Amino acid sequence: MAIYLIDYENVYVEGLKGLEKLDSDDEIIIFYTQNRCLMTFEVHQQLIASRAAVSLMEVEVSSKSKNTVKNALDLQLSMYIGYLLGRRPDVPLYIVSRDTDFDLNLSFYAHYLHHQDVMLFVCASIEDAVQGATASSLEEPAQEEAADPPMSESEQNAAAKSLYQRAQSIVGAMDNSELQLICKLLTAAGDLQSLHKMLALHYHDNDKVQKIYKKIKPLYHELQKEQSDIPGKLRQHVRSLTGKTNDADIAYICQCVIMASDLVALNNNLSLRYHDGQQVKDIYHKLKPAFQQLCQEARYAE
């Protein structure tokens, strides 16, 4: 379940790509002005056939004094976001736009709202939103700090087992594969917002995402302390495959591998971290032939 707010003036019909993938509990709200309101018959038919609820909002571009207001659609779309955050805080919101002005919405969200049970993302199309490839991201590469001495293999195994057992006690009855996934997401997530996005990417059931997230959230920082270091073999293998020398880059790529269940997920994870399509493609093709071996090196102790 999610709400997609379309900045039609900015993305036009390209922003609606992927609407056929939405479900009956999703909603599409198209914000448009008379400056740009044309639509092809093909897209019109797709909207009619969509399982998601569709509504249209024509917004004014002139004030009462008849002066044209700059960014009129953005202002009114942002106001509606505030309304939705207050009325329906548990529903993920996706702004579908390439307008960088919406980065300010994300900055405000990062400072004041991301620790609440609300979710806000910006994507270039509905398809990107469904795949988890955000057009803008709050996650910036962390500044390198003095590295702690790497864990030995026995220390890594002990830490991984401790995290597994702790996660099991918090989330309750789950099969082994799901608990392994939770551990991987905890290791890969840099903060609570990232954790929620990763849960939503792997589980397409919003109720389940909320249930797991609310159990983990109060103890998140405690769980972070218990997680194991990125396995040394994995770190070295990624370094040799990609040719990367920056430790922060290597850590990010290792995290993408750790939380990937298959090659499609790996590509999606890289897209979440890097917003340069060519860079994602280059890294993906370097990792692809060794993916199964990398997964073994990233595997958690049970």
C-alpha positions in Angstrom: 0.0 0.0 0.0 1.4 3.4 -1.0 0.3 6.8 -2.4 2.0 8.2 -5.5 1.8 11.9 -6.0 2.6 12.7 -9.6 4.2 16.1 -10.5 2.7 15.8 -14.0 4.0 19.2 -15.1 7.5 17.9 -14.5 7.5 14.1 -15.4 4.6 14.1 -17.9 3.5 10.6 -19.1 7.0 9.1 -18.4 6.3 9.5 -14.7 3.4 7.1 -15.0 5.5 4.3 -16.3 5.0 1.2 -14.1 1.4 2.0 -13.0 0.3 -1.4 -14.2 2.4 -2.9 -11.3 0.3 -1.3 -8.6 -2.3 -3.1 -6.5 -5.8 -2.3 -5.5 -4.7 -0.7 -2.2 -2.4 1.8 -3.9 -3.4 5.3 -4.9 -2.3 7.6 -7.7 -2.9 11.4 -7.4 -2.0 13.3 -10.5 -1.2 17.0 -9.9 -1.5 19.0 -13.2 -2.0 22.5 -14.5 -3.5 23.9 -17.7 0.1 24.5 -18.9 0.6 20.8 -19.2 -2.5 18.6 -19.1 -2.3 16.5 -22.3 -2.4 12.7 -22.2 -2.1 10.0 -24.8 -5.0 7.6 -25.4 -2.7 4.8 -24.5 -1.9 6.2 -21.0 -5.6 7.1 -20.5 -6.5 3.4 -21.1 -3.8 2.3 -18.7 -5.2 4.6 -16.0 -8.7 3.2 -16.6 -7.3 -0.4 -16.4 -5.1 0.2 -13.3 -6.0 -1.6 -10.1 -4.9 1.4 -8.1 -7.3 4.3 -7.3 -6.6 7.3 -9.5 -7.6 10.9 -8.8 -6.8 14.2 -10.6 -6.0 17.5 -9.0 -5.8 20.6 -11.1 -3.9 23.3 -9.3 -3.9 27.0 -9.8 -0.9 28.8 -11.0 -2.1 32.4 -10.4 -2.7 34.2 -7.1 -5.8 36.2 -6.3 -4.0 39.3 -7.6 -3.6 37.4 -11.0 0.1 37.2 -10.7 1.7 33.9 -11.8 3.2 32.1 -8.8 6.6 30.4 -9.3 6.6 26.7 -8.5 2.8 26.8 -7.9 2.3 23.1 -8.4 5.2 22.2 -6.1 3.8 24.4 -3.3 0.4 22.8 -3.5 1.7 19.3 -3.8 3.8 19.9 -0.7 0.8 21.2 1.2 -1.1 18.0 0.3 1.8 15.9 1.5 1.6 17.6 4.9 -2.1 16.8 5.0 -1.5 13.1 4.2 1.3 12.8 6.7 -1.1 14.0 9.4 -4.1 12.0 8.3 -2.4 8.7 7.1 1.0 8.5 8.7 1.4 4.8 8.2 1.2 4.9 4.4 4.4 5.4 2.3 4.3 8.5 0.2 6.2 8.8 -3.2 6.6 12.1 -4.9 7.1 11.3 -8.6 9.2 14.1 -10.0 12.6 15.0 -11.3 12.4 18.5 -9.7 15.3 18.9 -7.4 13.2 21.5 -5.4 11.6 18.5 -3.6 15.0 17.8 -2.0 14.0 20.4 0.5 11.0 18.2 1.4 13.4 15.3 2.0 15.8 17.5 4.1 12.9 18.6 6.3 11.8 15.0 6.6 15.3 13.9 7.5 15.6 16.5 10.3 12.2 16.3 11.8 10.1 13.4 10.7 12.2 10.3 9.8 12.1 9.0 13.4 8.3 9.1 13.3 6.3 6.4 11.6 6.1 8.2 8.3 7.8 7.5 5.0 8.6 9.9 2.2 10.5 9.3 -1.0 11.2 11.1 -4.3 11.3 9.0 -7.5 11.4 9.7 -11.2 8.6 7.3 -12.1 6.1 4.9 -10.5 8.3 2.0 -11.8 11.4 3.4 -10.0 9.3 3.7 -6.8 8.1 0.1 -7.0 11.7 -1.1 -7.6 13.1 1.1 -4.8 15.3 3.2 -7.1 14.8 6.7 -5.6 15.7 9.7 -7.7 16.9 11.5 -4.6 18.4 10.1 -1.5 19.2 11.3 2.0 22.0 8.8 2.3 25.4 10.4 1.6 28.6 8.5 1.8 29.9 8.7 5.4 33.1 10.5 6.1 35.9 8.0 6.7 36.8 7.6 10.3 39.8 5.8 11.8 38.9 2.2 11.3 38.6 -0.2 14.2 40.8 -3.3 14.0 38.9 -5.9 11.8 37.2 -8.7 13.6 38.7 -12.1 13.5 36.7 -14.9 11.8 35.7 -16.3 15.2 34.6 -12.9 16.4 32.6 -12.4 13.3 30.8 -15.7 13.8 30.1 -15.0 17.4 28.7 -11.5 16.6 26.6 -12.8 13.8 25.1 -15.5 16.0 24.4 -13.0 18.8 22.6 -10.7 16.3 20.6 -13.6 14.9 19.5 -14.7 18.4 18.7 -11.1 19.5 16.7 -10.5 16.3 14.8 -13.7 16.9 13.9 -12.7 20.4 12.5 -9.3 19.2 10.6 -10.2 16.0 9.2 -13.5 17.3 8.4 -16.6 15.4 9.9 -16.5 11.9 11.5 -19.1 9.7 15.3 -19.2 9.4 15.4 -17.5 6.0 13.4 -14.5 7.2 15.6 -14.1 10.3 18.7 -14.3 8.1 17.2 -11.5 5.9 16.4 -9.3 9.0 20.0 -9.7 10.1 21.3 -8.7 6.7 19.1 -5.7 6.6 20.2 -4.6 10.0 23.8 -4.8 8.9 23.2 -3.0 5.6 21.0 -0.2 7.0 22.9 2.9 8.1 19.9 4.4 9.9 16.2 3.8 10.7 15.0 5.4 7.5 17.3 3.1 5.4 16.0 0.1 7.4 12.4 0.9 6.6 13.1 1.4 2.9 14.9 -1.9 2.8 12.1 -3.7 4.6 9.6 -2.2 2.1 11.8 -3.3 -0.8 11.9 -6.9 0.3 8.3 -7.2 1.7 5.5 -6.0 -0.4 3.0 -6.2 2.5 2.9 -2.8 4.2 1.2 -4.3 7.4 4.1 -6.8 7.7 6.7 -4.1 7.2 5.1 -1.9 9.9 4.9 -4.8 12.3 8.5 -5.8 11.9 9.7 -2.1 11.9 7.8 -1.2 15.1 9.3 -4.2 16.9 12.9 -3.3 15.9 12.7 0.5 16.1 13.0 0.9 19.9 16.0 -1.4 20.1 17.6 -0.5 16.7 20.7 1.2 18.1 21.3 -1.6 20.6 21.0 -4.1 17.7 23.5 -2.0 15.7 26.1 -2.5 18.4 25.6 -6.3 18.3 26.0 -6.6 14.5 29.1 -8.3 13.1 31.7 -6.5 11.0 31.6 -7.0 7.2 33.5 -10.3 6.7 37.1 -9.7 5.7 36.9 -12.2 2.8 33.9 -10.4 1.3 35.6 -7.0 1.7 38.8 -8.2 0.0 36.9 -9.9 -2.8 34.8 -6.8 -3.6 37.9 -4.7 -3.6 39.6 -7.0 -6.1 36.5 -7.3 -8.4 35.6 -3.6 -8.5 39.0 -2.0 -8.3 37.7 0.4 -5.6 40.2 1.7 -3.1 37.9 3.9 -0.9 36.8 2.0 2.2 33.4 3.7 2.3 32.7 2.7 -1.3 33.8 -0.9 -0.5 31.6 -1.0 2.6 28.5 0.2 0.6 29.0 -2.4 -2.1 29.5 -5.1 0.5 26.2 -4.0 2.2 24.5 -4.3 -1.2 25.7 -7.9 -1.5 24.8 -8.8 2.0 21.1 -7.7 1.6 20.7 -9.2 -1.9 18.8 -12.4 -2.3 19.4 -12.6 -6.0 21.0 -10.6 -8.9 17.8 -8.5 -9.4 17.9 -7.5 -5.8 21.7 -6.7 -6.1 21.0 -4.4 -9.0 18.1 -2.7 -7.1 20.3 -2.3 -4.0 23.1 -0.7 -6.0 20.6 1.7 -7.5 19.5 2.7 -4.0 23.1 3.5 -3.1 24.3 5.0 -6.4 22.3 7.3 -8.6 24.5 7.1 -11.7 23.1 4.5 -14.0 26.4 3.8 -15.7 28.2 3.4 -12.3 25.5 0.9 -11.2 25.9 -1.0 -14.5 29.7 -1.1 -14.2 29.7 -2.4 -10.6 26.9 -4.9 -11.3 28.7 -6.5 -14.2 31.9 -6.8 -12.2 30.1 -8.6 -9.3 27.7 -10.7 -11.4 30.1 -13.6 -12.3 31.2 -14.0 -8.7 27.8 -13.4 -7.1 27.2 -16.8 -5.6 30.7 -16.9 -4.1 30.1 -13.4 -2.6 26.9 -14.6 -1.1 28.7 -17.4 0.6 31.3 -15.0 2.0 28.5 -12.8 3.3 26.5 -15.6 4.9 25.5 -15.3 8.5 26.0 -17.9 11.2 22.8 -19.6 12.2 
